[in-house]
């Protein structure tokens, strides 16, 4: 019989590439991970790892077994979800990971609704970059998390995760109000405000500019969109801002809608969709997203006509 905990370590080795990375993800020592994988080899009855320089790589048998691990772990998630569905009422922790703009604009309404309808749930929010969410879900530090990508820089789906769409947003070009521009192609010589190198926002800004025929002349790096818009309003440059972050731009900022889209989805481990707490969170957050723009919701972005917003 194969030990599920050891099977998870093998899956994570396939995903992360090194025993040291697996040990860090599980707060084990590298020696403990190696011992557990050796025990899994004995259970499997054949070598799963082989030396490759100073590290290890998976043998054909190891790759085969790691490929089945996601299905095994998904089946366990389904069993856990089915068991939770037999309980009377929802209770216990729900660990949520979300990027800052969503924490500010969407999560409050969802948390209020969940607290009202399921008071025994313990809702725990961690603000984090979407890039960090998949690993946190794999390592069971999160139960649900928000991921996003852009149509110009799509992200390859993770086979161990599942999810549902939440938002499909217009991306705006934010420019100082006195700067005449109808699109990115009009701005090859102006300074840009982009995300930190290595972030998806940075990659998207560079890609959008390159598609327009130039490389951005970066003046500032900023990862918080409120900061980005403040810098644009101060005449420090231009930037790309998704719709969720552009509902109340400061004075002096004009927003030009672009064909680029940002797509956000709610992610969870494969097999967990039927867990009552996960399902309740998905419903509450999608209701919160749908409620944006209703009476009492956020005001339309300045500089964007109501007709153009309806057409997105």
Buried (B, 14 or more C-beta within 10 A) or exposed (E): EBEEEBBBBBBBBBBBBBBEBBBBBBEBEBEBBBEBBEEBBEEBEEEBBEEEEEEBBBBEBBEEBBEEBBEBBBEBBBEBBEEBEEEEEBBEEBBBBBBBBBBBBBBEBBBEBBEEEBEEBEBEBBBBBBBBBBBBBBBEBBBBBBBBBBEBBEBEEBEBBBBEEBBEBBBBBBBBBEBEBEEBEBBEEBBBBBBEEEBBBBBBBBBBBEEBEEEBEBBBBBBEBBEBBBBBBEEBBBBBBBBBBBBEBBEBBBBBBBEBBBBBBBBBBBBBBBBBBBBBBBBBBBEBBEBBBEEEBBEBBBBBEEEBBEEE
